[in-house]
């Protein structure tokens, strides 16, 4: 295929393409593989709108602040993920992990005493803050918006005070903002604070204070993860999920008495937080497209909804099983604690896949993302080169 011949059709006049990146901790490396393969096929592709949550917020904020063409920017992001280790994300030494565990135990046994030590998460994520401070560039985000290379970047977090999903938006002048019953947008300069807030996995990572308010992971109550892109004007949305189809998955484990191990319960909880909402929102958008398509064009002004073309790419392999093969790479203390939760008794330890910030596993996820994008090449090409209003989902298997 001659990509130069098709690039001119990727951004028809008046068309705005958005990339929506979901959460998932270490699973965020999969997104990079998908984007790298696409960028290599379409080297002139421009993505005016980038939105993300949790690990997806890290990827979105990074790409929004790069001055290079998309293929080079994604290559740099892939190199960053491949070089990561657990120590770049959280303190995994014995003193830190066991110390936090003891603080939790003391708080549980204190009966609410003010003398109990404060606990702001099961792990210390100060290494992640230092990593983000090194790789994110808020000033370049502003420059890309000023020069027209970027229209908007948005990252979402959950307010622990109000329970609302707050989407921090840095955008060109005139960008649409919104306020709904459980979600709202706030104009902001996207930087370390906003990304740390968006990626603060409940219970595991400490909350982040932004503007005098405490925030946790944006996936927690984000019922409409595609909506920020729609509000910001996108009529084409490429979403990358880290959910593997569970329809044919084998039973994932249980203790000798039949009771599910804690690792299985925590994995399902994280799946619910990070993965379920994207699938539900994609189904909702598909129904809206079907309804709007039935309305005569001359009467479209009567309804606020509009057709939005979207494509969801998802893994063709079980990321939990992949993580299990790399468990020995984790720092010893962290591995010991996770195994204590029963990860060894679960056939697909999803919990492990969220915390496996080790280079070999992350590089394998990137390669899987590239393979899945290649396998879905016809869908991807149709998505970019067809008209709006057509929805698709990748073939997971």
C-alpha positions as CSV (number, residue, x, y, z in Angstrom):
1,X,0.0,0.0,0.0
2,X,1.2,3.6,-0.7
3,X,0.5,5.4,2.5
4,X,1.3,8.8,0.9
5,X,-1.7,8.4,-1.4
6,X,-4.1,7.7,1.4
7,X,-2.8,10.3,4.0
8,X,-4.6,13.1,2.2
9,X,-7.9,11.4,3.0
10,X,-7.3,10.9,6.7
11,X,-8.5,14.4,7.6
12,X,-11.3,15.4,5.3
13,X,-12.3,19.1,5.6
14,X,-14.1,19.7,8.9
15,X,-13.2,16.3,10.2
16,X,-11.5,15.9,13.6
17,X,-9.9,12.6,14.8
18,X,-9.5,11.8,18.4
19,X,-7.6,9.0,20.2
20,X,-9.1,7.8,23.4
21,X,-6.7,5.8,25.7
22,X,-8.2,3.8,28.6
23,X,-6.6,3.0,31.9
24,X,-5.0,-0.2,33.1
25,X,-1.7,0.4,34.9
26,X,1.1,-1.5,33.1
27,X,-1.4,-2.5,30.4
28,X,-1.0,1.0,29.0
29,X,2.1,-0.3,27.1
30,X,-0.3,-2.2,24.8
31,X,-1.8,1.2,23.6
32,X,1.7,2.3,22.5
33,X,2.1,-0.8,20.3
34,X,-1.2,-0.1,18.5
35,X,-0.4,3.5,17.9
36,X,3.2,2.8,16.7
37,X,2.0,0.4,14.0
38,X,-0.7,2.9,12.9
39,X,1.8,5.8,12.9
40,X,4.2,3.8,10.7
41,X,1.5,3.1,8.1
42,X,0.3,6.8,8.1
43,X,3.4,8.9,8.9
44,X,1.6,12.1,8.2
45,X,-1.3,11.3,10.4
46,X,-2.3,14.1,12.7
47,X,-4.4,13.6,15.9
48,X,-5.9,16.9,17.0
49,X,-7.6,15.5,20.1
50,X,-6.0,13.2,22.7
51,X,-7.9,12.0,25.7
52,X,-6.9,9.5,28.3
53,X,-7.4,8.2,31.8
54,X,-4.9,6.6,34.2
55,X,-2.2,5.0,32.2
56,X,-3.9,6.4,29.1
57,X,-3.5,9.8,30.6
58,X,0.2,9.3,30.8
59,X,0.4,8.3,27.1
60,X,-1.9,11.1,26.0
61,X,-0.1,13.8,27.9
62,X,3.3,12.6,26.6
63,X,2.2,12.6,23.0
64,X,0.5,16.0,23.3
65,X,3.8,17.5,24.4
66,X,6.1,16.1,21.6
67,X,7.4,18.3,18.8
68,X,8.2,15.4,16.4
69,X,5.9,13.8,13.8
70,X,3.7,11.1,15.2
71,X,5.9,8.1,14.2
72,X,8.9,9.5,16.0
73,X,6.9,10.6,19.1
74,X,5.4,7.1,19.5
75,X,8.8,5.5,19.0
76,X,10.1,7.6,21.9
77,X,7.1,6.6,24.0
78,X,7.7,2.9,23.2
79,X,11.3,3.2,24.2
80,X,10.2,4.9,27.5
81,X,7.8,2.1,28.3
82,X,10.3,-0.7,27.3
83,X,13.0,0.8,29.7
84,X,10.7,1.0,32.7
85,X,11.1,-1.0,35.8
86,X,8.9,-1.2,38.9
87,X,11.3,1.2,40.7
88,X,10.4,3.9,38.2
89,X,6.7,3.7,39.3
90,X,6.7,2.8,42.9
91,X,8.9,2.0,45.9
92,X,9.2,-1.7,46.0
93,X,11.8,-2.1,48.7
94,X,11.1,-4.1,51.8
95,X,11.0,-1.2,54.2
96,X,8.5,0.8,52.1
97,X,6.1,-2.0,51.3
98,X,6.1,-3.7,54.7
99,X,6.0,-0.3,56.4
100,X,2.8,0.6,54.5
101,X,1.3,-2.8,55.3
102,X,1.9,-2.3,59.0
103,X,0.4,1.2,58.9
104,X,-2.7,-0.3,57.4
105,X,-2.9,-2.9,60.1
106,X,-2.4,-0.3,62.8
107,X,-5.1,1.8,61.4
108,X,-7.5,-1.1,61.3
109,X,-6.8,-2.0,64.9
110,X,-6.8,1.6,66.2
111,X,-10.6,2.1,66.2
112,X,-10.1,5.5,64.6
113,X,-7.5,6.8,67.0
114,X,-5.8,10.0,66.0
115,X,-2.5,8.4,67.1
116,X,-2.6,5.9,64.3
117,X,-0.2,6.7,61.4
118,X,-1.7,8.2,58.3
119,X,-2.0,5.9,55.2
120,X,-2.4,7.4,51.7
121,X,-2.1,4.3,49.7
122,X,-0.6,0.8,49.9
123,X,2.5,1.9,47.9
124,X,4.6,5.0,47.6
125,X,4.4,6.5,44.0
126,X,7.0,9.2,44.4
127,X,9.1,7.4,41.7
128,X,6.3,7.8,39.2
129,X,6.1,11.5,40.0
130,X,9.8,11.9,39.3
131,X,9.5,9.9,36.1
132,X,6.6,12.1,34.9
133,X,8.4,15.3,35.8
134,X,11.2,14.1,33.6
135,X,9.2,13.1,30.5
136,X,6.2,15.4,30.3
137,X,6.4,18.8,28.8
138,X,3.5,21.2,29.6
139,X,5.2,24.0,27.8
140,X,5.3,22.0,24.6
141,X,1.7,21.1,24.9
142,X,0.9,24.8,24.9
143,X,3.2,25.4,21.9
144,X,1.5,22.6,19.9
145,X,-1.9,24.1,20.6
146,X,-0.7,27.6,19.7
147,X,0.7,26.4,16.4
148,X,-2.4,24.4,15.5
149,X,-0.7,21.0,15.7
150,X,-3.0,20.0,18.6
151,X,-6.6,21.1,19.3
152,X,-7.0,19.6,22.8
153,X,-5.6,17.1,25.3
154,X,-7.8,15.9,28.2
155,X,-7.2,13.7,31.2
156,X,-9.9,12.6,33.6
157,X,-9.8,12.1,37.4
158,X,-12.3,11.3,40.1
159,X,-13.0,13.9,42.8
160,X,-13.1,12.2,46.2
161,X,-15.0,15.2,47.6
162,X,-17.9,15.2,45.1
163,X,-17.7,11.8,43.4
164,X,-17.8,13.5,40.0
165,X,-15.5,12.8,37.1
166,X,-13.5,15.9,36.4
167,X,-11.8,16.1,33.0
168,X,-8.9,18.5,32.9
169,X,-8.7,20.1,29.5
170,X,-6.0,22.1,27.8
171,X,-7.3,23.2,24.5
172,X,-7.3,25.9,21.8
173,X,-9.4,29.0,22.4
174,X,-13.1,28.3,21.8
175,X,-13.0,24.6,22.7
176,X,-16.3,23.4,24.1
177,X,-16.5,22.7,27.9
178,X,-19.2,20.8,29.6
179,X,-21.0,20.0,32.9
180,X,-23.3,17.0,33.4
181,X,-24.8,15.3,36.4
182,X,-21.7,13.3,37.3
183,X,-19.0,14.8,35.1
184,X,-17.6,18.1,34.2
185,X,-14.6,19.7,32.5
186,X,-12.1,22.1,33.9
187,X,-9.7,24.2,31.9
188,X,-6.2,23.4,33.1
189,X,-2.5,23.3,32.1
190,X,-1.9,19.5,31.8
191,X,1.1,18.5,33.9
192,X,2.3,16.1,36.5
193,X,-0.4,16.9,39.1
194,X,-3.3,16.2,36.7
195,X,-1.7,13.0,35.3
196,X,-0.8,11.8,38.8
197,X,-4.4,12.4,39.9
198,X,-5.8,10.5,36.9
199,X,-3.6,7.5,37.5
200,X,-4.0,7.2,41.3
201,X,-5.4,3.6,41.4
202,X,-7.8,3.4,44.3
203,X,-6.3,1.9,47.5
204,X,-3.0,1.1,45.8
205,X,-1.8,4.6,44.8
206,X,-2.3,7.7,47.0
207,X,-4.7,10.3,46.0
208,X,-3.4,13.6,44.5
209,X,-4.4,17.1,45.4
210,X,-5.2,19.5,42.6
211,X,-6.5,22.9,43.3
212,X,-7.3,22.2,46.9
213,X,-9.3,19.0,46.0
214,X,-8.2,15.4,46.3
215,X,-8.5,13.2,43.2
216,X,-8.2,9.5,42.4
217,X,-8.1,7.4,39.3
218,X,-10.3,8.8,36.5
219,X,-11.7,5.4,35.6
220,X,-13.4,5.0,39.0
221,X,-16.7,6.7,38.0
222,X,-16.2,7.6,34.4
223,X,-19.3,6.1,32.8
224,X,-18.7,7.8,29.4
225,X,-15.0,7.6,28.5
226,X,-15.7,8.5,24.9
227,X,-17.6,11.7,25.8
228,X,-14.6,14.1,26.3
229,X,-13.5,13.4,22.7
230,X,-17.1,14.0,21.5
231,X,-17.4,17.3,23.4
232,X,-14.1,18.4,22.0
233,X,-15.4,18.1,18.5
234,X,-14.3,14.7,17.3
235,X,-16.3,12.9,14.7
236,X,-13.8,10.0,14.4
237,X,-12.7,8.2,17.6
238,X,-10.0,5.6,17.8
239,X,-10.2,3.9,21.2
240,X,-7.6,1.5,22.5
241,X,-8.8,-0.9,25.2
242,X,-6.8,-3.4,27.3
243,X,-9.7,-5.8,27.7
244,X,-9.2,-9.3,26.3
245,X,-12.4,-11.1,25.3
246,X,-13.4,-13.3,28.3
247,X,-16.0,-15.3,26.4
248,X,-13.8,-18.4,26.0
249,X,-11.6,-17.9,29.0
250,X,-11.1,-21.0,31.2
251,X,-12.1,-20.8,34.9
252,X,-9.7,-18.4,36.5
253,X,-9.0,-20.1,39.8
254,X,-10.3,-20.8,43.3
255,X,-9.0,-21.9,46.7
256,X,-9.3,-25.5,47.8
257,X,-12.7,-24.8,49.4
258,X,-14.0,-23.2,46.3
259,X,-13.7,-19.6,47.6
260,X,-12.1,-17.2,45.0
261,X,-8.6,-16.0,46.0
262,X,-8.1,-12.3,46.9
263,X,-6.0,-11.8,43.7
264,X,-9.0,-12.9,41.6
265,X,-11.4,-10.6,43.4
266,X,-9.0,-7.6,43.2
267,X,-8.4,-8.4,39.5
268,X,-12.1,-8.4,38.8
269,X,-12.5,-5.1,40.7
270,X,-9.8,-3.5,38.7
271,X,-11.3,-4.8,35.4
272,X,-14.6,-3.2,36.4
273,X,-12.9,0.1,37.1
274,X,-10.7,0.3,34.1
275,X,-12.3,-1.8,31.3
276,X,-16.1,-2.2,31.5
277,X,-17.1,1.5,30.9
278,X,-15.4,1.8,27.6
279,X,-17.3,-1.2,26.2
280,X,-20.6,0.1,27.6
281,X,-20.0,3.6,26.2
282,X,-19.1,2.2,22.8
283,X,-22.4,0.3,22.6
284,X,-24.2,3.5,23.6
285,X,-22.5,5.5,20.9
286,X,-23.3,2.8,18.3
287,X,-27.0,3.1,19.2
288,X,-26.9,6.8,18.9
289,X,-25.3,6.5,15.5
290,X,-28.0,4.1,14.4
291,X,-30.8,6.5,15.6
292,X,-29.2,9.6,14.0
293,X,-28.7,7.8,10.7
294,X,-32.5,7.3,10.5
295,X,-33.2,11.0,10.8
296,X,-33.5,12.9,7.5
297,X,-30.5,15.2,7.0
298,X,-32.7,18.3,6.8
299,X,-34.0,17.5,10.3
300,X,-30.6,16.8,12.0
301,X,-30.8,20.3,13.6
302,X,-33.7,19.0,15.7
303,X,-31.5,16.6,17.7
304,X,-28.3,17.5,19.7
305,X,-26.6,14.2,18.9
306,X,-24.5,13.6,15.8
307,X,-22.9,10.6,14.1
308,X,-19.4,9.8,15.3
309,X,-17.3,7.1,13.6
310,X,-15.3,5.0,16.1
311,X,-13.1,2.0,16.2
312,X,-12.1,0.0,19.3
313,X,-8.9,-2.0,19.2
314,X,-8.4,-4.6,21.9
315,X,-5.9,-7.3,22.8
316,X,-6.0,-10.7,21.1
317,X,-4.2,-12.4,24.0
318,X,-4.9,-12.6,27.7
319,X,-2.8,-10.0,29.4
320,X,-3.1,-11.7,32.8
321,X,-1.7,-14.9,31.5
322,X,1.1,-13.0,29.8
323,X,1.9,-11.2,33.1
324,X,2.1,-14.6,34.9
325,X,5.0,-15.6,32.7
326,X,7.0,-12.6,33.9
327,X,6.1,-12.8,37.6
328,X,9.7,-13.7,38.5
329,X,10.9,-10.3,37.2
330,X,9.0,-8.4,39.9
331,X,11.0,-7.1,42.9
332,X,11.1,-9.9,45.6
333,X,9.0,-8.2,48.3
334,X,6.3,-7.1,45.9
335,X,6.2,-10.5,44.3
336,X,5.9,-12.1,47.8
337,X,3.0,-9.9,48.8
338,X,1.1,-10.5,45.5
339,X,1.5,-14.2,45.8
340,X,0.2,-13.9,49.3
341,X,-3.0,-12.7,47.7
342,X,-3.3,-15.9,45.8
343,X,-2.0,-14.9,42.3
344,X,-0.4,-18.3,42.0
345,X,-3.8,-20.0,42.3
346,X,-5.4,-17.9,39.5
347,X,-5.0,-19.1,35.9
348,X,-5.2,-15.5,34.6
349,X,-3.8,-13.1,37.3
350,X,-5.3,-9.8,36.1
351,X,-4.1,-8.1,39.3
352,X,-0.5,-8.9,38.3
353,X,-1.0,-7.5,34.8
354,X,-1.8,-4.1,36.2
355,X,1.3,-3.9,38.4
356,X,3.9,-5.6,36.2
357,X,5.9,-2.6,35.4
358,X,8.9,-4.6,34.1
359,X,10.6,-4.0,30.8
360,X,10.3,-7.5,29.2
361,X,6.5,-7.7,29.9
362,X,6.0,-4.1,28.7
363,X,7.9,-4.7,25.5
364,X,5.8,-7.9,24.9
365,X,2.7,-5.8,25.3
366,X,4.0,-3.3,22.8
367,X,4.7,-6.1,20.3
368,X,1.2,-7.5,20.9
369,X,-0.3,-4.1,20.2
370,X,1.6,-3.9,16.9
371,X,0.5,-7.4,15.9
372,X,-3.2,-6.6,16.7
373,X,-3.1,-3.4,14.8
374,X,-1.7,-5.2,11.8
375,X,-4.3,-8.0,12.1
376,X,-7.0,-5.3,12.1
377,X,-5.5,-3.3,9.2
378,X,-8.6,-3.5,7.0
379,X,-10.7,-2.1,9.8
380,X,-8.2,0.6,10.6
381,X,-7.9,1.6,6.9
382,X,-11.7,1.7,6.6
383,X,-12.0,3.8,9.7
384,X,-9.6,6.4,8.5
385,X,-10.7,6.5,4.9
386,X,-14.5,6.0,5.2
387,X,-17.1,8.6,6.1
388,X,-18.3,9.3,9.6
389,X,-21.0,7.4,11.3
390,X,-19.5,3.9,10.9
391,X,-18.6,2.0,14.1
392,X,-16.3,-1.0,14.3
393,X,-14.7,-3.1,16.9
394,X,-11.5,-5.1,16.6
395,X,-11.6,-8.9,16.3
396,X,-10.2,-10.1,19.7
397,X,-9.3,-13.5,18.6
